[in-house]
């Protein structure tokens, strides 16, 4: 995987919706380094989507656009809800 700019990635974790901020940033801070390379790539890709799209996926209103992002969201929900 190409080198990840951690500063840009952390900045991208800051979202405009409180609900997303409570899920994405803690997951990034606590679990990102534990992810394998494809999971890290899916996380970076996921951050490129808009807040309304992310919110609908996280709230399970609509499926995520790729199986990798869907699996990552499931993992995030599991880790943060504990």
Secondary structure, 3 states (H helix, E strand, C coil): CCCCCHHHHHHHHCCCCHHHHHHHHHHHHHHHHHCCHHHHHHHHHHCCCCHHHHHHHHCCCCCCCCHHHHHHHHHHHHHHHC
